[in-house]
Structures are given as structure tokens and as C-alpha cells.
Amino acid sequence: MKLEWIKSSYSTSSGPDCVEVATPDESHILVRDSKNPDGPRLALTPAAWTAFLPYAARR
């Protein structure tokens, strides 16, 4: 299955923080560094992602 990765609206092509997310199914959200697309990925449940977003928004 080919994943559709979506870049964060806060990411820029020239900035150091480039985050992308994909949703392969309803039970997982994948997160990766867009500068390293073949590198490690985080797999989060929707509840964990929802809890993480306010934290990330403050950074």
C-alpha cells in the first residue's frame, strides 16, 4: 500500500523542522521527518496523537 504523506502546515522546505503524517488505517497515525523519508517512523494511536498535538503546538 502506498501511503499519502501530508506535510505539516508549520513545516517549510528550508526549515529544520519538517514533519509529515500519514493515516494508513483508522487505528494508526504515522509520523516521519520529511528530510529522511526512509528513516524511522512513529506509529501512534489516534488518542495518543490527539494528546500529543497540544504539546507540539506549544513548541
C-alpha positions in Angstrom: 0.0 0.0 0.0 1.3 3.4 -1.0 0.9 5.9 1.8 -0.1 9.5 1.2 2.1 11.7 3.4 0.9 15.2 4.3 3.4 17.8 5.4 2.6 19.9 8.4 1.5 23.4 7.6 4.2 24.6 10.0 6.9 22.9 8.0 8.8 24.8 5.4 11.0 23.5 2.6 14.0 25.4 4.0 13.3 25.0 7.7 14.9 22.4 10.0 11.5 21.0 11.3 9.7 19.1 8.6 7.1 16.7 9.9 4.8 14.6 7.7 1.9 12.4 8.8 0.0 9.5 7.1 -3.0 7.5 8.1 -2.8 4.0 6.7 -6.0 3.0 8.6 -8.3 4.3 11.3 -6.2 2.8 14.1 -2.8 4.4 13.4 -1.2 7.7 12.6 2.4 7.6 11.2 4.8 10.5 11.7 8.1 10.9 10.0 10.8 13.5 9.2 10.3 14.6 5.6 14.0 15.2 5.2 14.5 11.4 5.9 11.6 9.6 4.2 13.2 6.2 4.5 14.1 6.8 8.1 12.3 5.8 11.3 8.6 6.5 11.8 6.4 6.8 14.8 3.2 4.9 14.9 0.6 6.5 17.2 -3.0 5.6 18.1 -5.5 8.4 17.3 -5.8 9.0 21.1 -2.0 9.4 21.5 -1.9 11.7 18.5 -4.7 13.9 19.9 -2.9 14.1 23.3 0.4 15.0 21.6 -0.9 17.8 19.4 -1.4 20.5 22.1 2.2 19.7 23.3 3.6 20.1 19.8 1.7 23.3 19.2 3.5 25.0 22.1 6.9 24.2 20.7 
